[in-house]
Amino acid sequence: MLLQEIAQMHTALKRRPVIDMARGVLMALWSCSADDAWEVLANVSQQSNTKRYDISEGVLATVRGEPMPLPLQPHLATASDRLHAH
């Protein structure tokens, strides 16, 4: 049990920088706060049944000129619309 918890913490520590970078990209692109960017990732995660890390990888891929994964595109568009409607 303890080894499993340690492994989960190790994975979380490795993935956190990717998520934080994606938050920064969203903040820059959408002129939103860090909390708003976190909420966007959380909402897209819930709506698409995709882990925040995988969404973050998709966001970062767009910075490298790669397309956003098709299944995430409508969810991010909806999140952007919601964010800017406030």
N, C-alpha and C positions, 0 to 999 in steps of 0.2 A: 504494500500500500504506500509506504513512504517513498519507495523508488519510483512508483508511478507518479506521485505528486512532484517529485524532483524533475522527472522527465517532462511533465506538463509545464512546469515553471521554466525550464530550459527552453522549451519550444516557444513559450510566450515571450521570453526575453529576446529570442532571435527574430521573432516576427514583429515586435513592437516598433522598431525603426522604420520598417516598410509602411506600417499603418500611419505612423507620424509623418512620414514624407508625403503620403497620399493626402493626409489632412492639410498639409502645407500647400499642396497643389490646388486642392479645392478652395482653400482660403484665398489664394492668389487669383484663381480664375473667377471665382464667384463673389469676391469681396465679402467674405463672411468671417465670423469668429472661429476660433479653435473649437469651441463648444458646438457651434452650428455644423462645422465640418464633421465632428464626431457623430452628431445626430444624423447627418446625411448617411454616413457609413452604416450606422445602426439601422436606420430605416430601410436602406437598400438591402442590407443583410436579411432583415425580416421578410421583406416583400419578395425577394428572389431566392430565399433559402440558400444563401451563399455566405460563407464565412467572411468577416471583415478583411482578413488577410488577403483572400482571393480577390475581393473587390479592389483593395488597395493595389494589388499587383496589376489589375486592369487599368486603374487610374494612372499608375506610373508608366505603364506600357504606352499610353497615349503621349506622354512626354517624349518618349523615344521615337515617336512617329508611327507607332503601331496602332491598329484599330482597337477600340474598346470591344471586348467580347460581346457578341450579339445578344446573348441573354440578359446582359446587364444594361444595355443601352436604354431601353424604355424605363427601367427603374431609376436610373440616374437622371434621366430627363424629367421624370415626375418629381424626384427629390429637388431638382433645381427649380422647377416651377413652384413647388410648395415653399421653398426657402425665399424666393423672390416675391411671393405673394404677400408676405408679411409686411 
